[in-house]
């Protein structure tokens, strides 16, 4: 599977966007980290199950005949989950990312997917092309996620579903940032800028993201989860940690969960789909 080069960069020659500096940091970060990305994160069983449940619920309300788009697909983890879950429902699967190295890895595991390199701001797709749009652990990599959210809504079919998965919960992450600063713990500057709303800010407020989605004519709801936390312990400590920390995955509270997800759906008027 070859990676398609998007032409959207050429549409913005001579123009700077607030996200450009952070996007460049992501390209640089994954240039050196892409080969270790999957092994460092482990099998991610809890996140996979969480995503499978969200996809199944979305498919129950929507035929998915127009296909699935995974924005910030990376090495293809989320898109692979969607392909396994929806192979009998959807005929088109697409993923886009700013890192050619990550897409090269994705191309080795996703033989039937359309993989596109894009500029991180404008999606190289037409209006209403997809019934399901996913952003898995992606938005915190952007300084300003609003333009991309509007783009996600633009390429979504009128009654489609947007899934925002595994974003840092600012209520909890703010405490970790204060502790890191108190202890003098620093992360590489490129990593900090690439994971902008993980290290430079406590995270994107889900209420703010929900307001943007509401403006796009979608109805959104927030789900809190510790799936990524349990998977992180497992990747670093071994499989026994999955059983040991399993009770954390049952918690669904803003004040006890490291991450949140958002489901946005609903029929939109013609004004919102233009």
C-alpha positions as CSV (number, residue, x, y, z in Angstrom):
1,X,0.0,0.0,0.0
2,X,1.6,3.3,-1.1
3,X,1.1,6.6,0.7
4,X,-0.6,9.3,-1.2
5,X,0.9,12.8,-1.1
6,X,-1.8,15.4,-0.4
7,X,-1.7,18.6,-2.4
8,X,-3.2,20.7,0.5
9,X,0.3,21.9,1.5
10,X,0.6,23.7,-1.8
11,X,-2.7,25.5,-1.2
12,X,-1.1,27.2,1.8
13,X,2.3,28.3,0.4
14,X,3.4,31.6,2.0
15,X,0.8,31.2,4.8
16,X,1.6,30.4,8.4
17,X,-0.9,28.7,10.7
18,X,-0.7,28.7,14.6
19,X,-0.4,24.9,14.4
20,X,2.6,24.8,12.0
21,X,5.3,25.0,14.6
22,X,3.7,22.1,16.6
23,X,3.1,20.1,13.5
24,X,6.8,20.4,12.6
25,X,7.7,19.2,16.0
26,X,5.5,16.2,15.5
27,X,7.2,15.4,12.2
28,X,10.6,15.7,13.8
29,X,9.5,13.6,16.9
30,X,8.1,10.7,14.9
31,X,11.0,10.8,12.4
32,X,13.1,9.3,15.2
33,X,10.4,7.5,17.2
34,X,8.3,5.8,14.5
35,X,10.1,2.5,14.5
36,X,9.8,2.1,18.3
37,X,6.2,3.5,18.6
38,X,4.3,0.3,18.6
39,X,6.7,-1.7,20.7
40,X,6.9,1.2,23.3
41,X,3.1,1.3,23.6
42,X,2.5,-2.4,23.8
43,X,-0.6,-4.2,22.6
44,X,-3.0,-1.6,24.0
45,X,-5.7,-4.1,24.7
46,X,-7.8,-1.9,26.9
47,X,-7.8,1.0,24.5
48,X,-8.6,-1.4,21.7
49,X,-11.6,-2.7,23.6
50,X,-12.7,0.9,24.4
51,X,-12.5,1.9,20.7
52,X,-14.2,-1.3,19.6
53,X,-17.2,-0.5,21.8
54,X,-17.4,3.1,20.5
55,X,-17.2,1.9,16.9
56,X,-19.9,-0.8,17.5
57,X,-22.2,1.8,19.0
58,X,-21.6,4.1,16.1
59,X,-22.3,1.3,13.6
60,X,-25.5,0.5,15.3
61,X,-27.0,3.9,14.4
62,X,-25.3,4.4,11.0
63,X,-24.8,2.1,8.0
64,X,-21.2,3.2,7.4
65,X,-21.7,2.8,3.7
66,X,-19.6,6.0,2.9
67,X,-16.6,4.7,4.8
68,X,-14.3,5.6,7.7
69,X,-11.6,8.2,8.1
70,X,-8.9,8.1,10.8
71,X,-7.3,11.5,11.3
72,X,-3.8,11.2,12.7
73,X,-3.7,7.5,12.0
74,X,0.0,7.1,12.9
75,X,1.0,3.5,12.5
76,X,-2.6,2.5,11.8
77,X,-3.7,1.2,15.2
78,X,-7.1,2.9,15.3
79,X,-7.8,2.4,11.6
80,X,-6.9,-1.3,11.9
81,X,-9.4,-1.7,14.8
82,X,-12.1,0.0,12.6
83,X,-11.3,-2.3,9.6
84,X,-11.6,-5.4,11.7
85,X,-14.9,-4.2,13.2
86,X,-16.5,-2.8,10.1
87,X,-15.1,-4.8,7.2
88,X,-18.6,-6.2,6.4
89,X,-20.3,-2.8,6.6
90,X,-17.9,-0.2,5.1
91,X,-16.2,-0.4,1.7
92,X,-13.7,2.4,2.2
93,X,-11.1,3.0,4.9
94,X,-8.8,6.0,4.9
95,X,-6.2,7.4,7.2
96,X,-4.1,10.6,7.1
97,X,-1.1,11.8,9.1
98,X,1.6,14.5,9.0
99,X,4.4,12.0,9.5
100,X,5.5,10.0,6.4
101,X,7.5,7.6,8.6
102,X,4.4,6.7,10.6
103,X,2.4,6.2,7.4
104,X,5.1,4.0,5.9
105,X,4.7,1.7,8.9
106,X,0.9,1.8,8.6
107,X,1.1,0.8,5.0
108,X,2.7,-2.5,6.0
109,X,-0.3,-3.5,8.1
110,X,-3.2,-1.9,6.2
111,X,-3.3,-3.4,2.7
112,X,-6.8,-2.2,1.9
113,X,-6.7,1.3,3.3
114,X,-6.1,4.7,1.6
115,X,-3.3,6.4,3.4
116,X,-2.7,10.2,2.8
117,X,0.0,12.5,4.0
118,X,-1.6,15.9,4.9
119,X,-0.6,19.2,6.4
120,X,-2.3,18.8,9.7
121,X,-4.8,21.6,9.1
122,X,-6.8,20.9,5.9
123,X,-8.2,17.5,5.1
124,X,-7.7,16.5,1.4
125,X,-11.3,15.1,1.1
126,X,-14.6,16.3,-0.2
127,X,-17.6,17.4,1.9
128,X,-19.6,14.5,3.5
129,X,-17.3,11.7,2.3
130,X,-17.3,9.7,5.5
131,X,-19.9,8.2,7.9
132,X,-17.3,7.8,10.7
133,X,-14.4,10.1,11.5
134,X,-12.0,9.1,14.2
135,X,-9.3,11.1,16.0
136,X,-7.5,8.7,18.3
137,X,-5.0,10.3,20.7
138,X,-4.6,13.1,18.2
139,X,-6.0,16.5,19.1
140,X,-3.5,17.2,21.9
141,X,-0.8,17.2,19.2
142,X,-2.3,20.4,17.9
143,X,-1.9,23.8,19.5
144,X,-5.3,24.9,18.1
145,X,-7.6,21.9,17.4
146,X,-10.6,24.0,16.3
147,X,-9.8,24.2,12.5
148,X,-9.3,20.5,12.3
149,X,-12.5,19.8,14.2
150,X,-14.3,22.0,11.6
151,X,-12.6,20.0,8.9
152,X,-13.7,16.7,10.5
153,X,-17.3,17.9,10.6
154,X,-17.0,19.1,7.0
155,X,-16.0,15.7,5.6
156,X,-18.6,13.9,7.8
157,X,-21.9,12.8,6.2
158,X,-25.0,14.7,7.5
159,X,-25.8,12.0,10.1
160,X,-22.4,10.6,10.7
161,X,-20.3,10.1,13.9
162,X,-17.1,11.7,15.1
163,X,-15.1,9.8,17.7
164,X,-12.4,11.7,19.7
165,X,-10.5,9.1,21.7
166,X,-7.9,9.1,24.4
167,X,-7.3,12.8,25.1
168,X,-5.5,13.8,28.4
169,X,-8.0,14.8,31.1
170,X,-6.9,18.3,32.2
171,X,-8.5,17.8,35.6
172,X,-6.0,15.1,36.4
173,X,-3.1,16.0,34.1
174,X,-2.8,19.5,35.7
175,X,-1.8,17.7,38.9
176,X,0.8,15.7,37.2
177,X,2.3,18.8,35.5
178,X,2.5,20.6,38.9
179,X,4.2,17.6,40.4
180,X,6.7,17.4,37.4
181,X,7.5,21.1,37.8
182,X,7.9,20.8,41.6
183,X,10.3,17.9,41.1
184,X,12.1,19.6,38.3
185,X,11.3,16.9,35.8
186,X,11.8,18.0,32.2
187,X,10.9,16.3,28.9
188,X,12.8,16.8,25.6
189,X,11.7,20.1,24.1
190,X,10.6,18.5,20.8
191,X,8.5,16.0,22.7
192,X,6.9,18.7,24.8
193,X,5.9,20.7,21.7
194,X,4.7,17.6,19.8
195,X,2.5,16.6,22.8
196,X,1.5,20.2,23.3
197,X,-1.7,19.7,25.4
198,X,0.0,16.9,27.4
199,X,3.1,18.8,28.6
200,X,2.8,22.5,27.8
201,X,-0.8,22.7,28.9
202,X,-2.8,20.3,31.1
203,X,-5.0,19.3,28.2
204,X,-7.9,20.4,26.1
205,X,-11.1,20.9,28.0
206,X,-13.7,18.5,26.7
207,X,-16.4,21.1,27.3
208,X,-14.6,23.5,24.9
209,X,-14.3,20.7,22.3
210,X,-18.0,19.9,22.8
211,X,-18.9,23.5,22.2
212,X,-17.1,23.5,18.8
213,X,-18.8,20.3,17.8
214,X,-22.2,21.8,18.8
215,X,-21.5,24.8,16.6
216,X,-21.0,22.2,13.8
217,X,-24.5,21.0,14.4
218,X,-23.5,17.8,16.3
219,X,-24.6,16.6,19.7
220,X,-21.7,15.5,21.8
221,X,-21.1,13.6,25.0
222,X,-18.0,12.9,27.1
223,X,-16.8,9.5,28.4
224,X,-14.0,9.3,30.9
225,X,-11.7,6.3,30.9
226,X,-8.5,4.8,32.4
227,X,-7.9,2.4,29.5
228,X,-4.7,4.1,28.4
229,X,-3.4,4.2,32.0
230,X,-3.9,0.4,32.4
231,X,-2.3,-0.2,29.0
232,X,0.6,2.0,30.0
233,X,1.3,0.1,33.2
234,X,1.1,-3.1,31.2
235,X,3.6,-2.0,28.5
236,X,6.1,-0.9,31.2
237,X,5.6,-3.5,33.9
238,X,4.4,-6.7,32.0
239,X,1.2,-8.6,31.6
240,X,0.6,-9.0,35.3
241,X,0.0,-5.3,35.5
242,X,-3.1,-5.6,33.3
243,X,-4.7,-7.8,36.0
244,X,-3.4,-5.8,38.9
245,X,-4.6,-2.5,37.6
246,X,-7.8,-3.8,35.9
247,X,-10.1,-2.1,38.4
248,X,-8.9,1.3,37.2
249,X,-10.5,0.5,33.8
250,X,-13.9,0.3,35.4
251,X,-13.8,3.9,36.7
252,X,-15.7,6.5,34.6
253,X,-15.3,9.6,36.7
254,X,-13.7,13.0,35.6
255,X,-11.8,13.2,38.9
256,X,-10.3,9.7,38.7
257,X,-9.6,9.1,35.0
258,X,-6.5,10.1,33.1
259,X,-8.2,10.4,29.7
260,X,-11.6,11.1,28.1
261,X,-13.3,10.4,24.8
262,X,-16.0,12.3,23.0
263,X,-18.8,10.9,20.8
264,X,-20.4,13.5,18.5
265,X,-23.3,12.7,16.2
266,X,-26.7,13.9,14.9
267,X,-28.4,15.0,11.7
268,X,-27.2,18.4,10.6
269,X,-29.0,21.1,8.6
270,X,-27.8,22.0,5.1
271,X,-26.2,25.2,6.6
272,X,-23.9,23.0,8.7
273,X,-22.9,20.7,5.9
274,X,-21.8,23.3,3.4
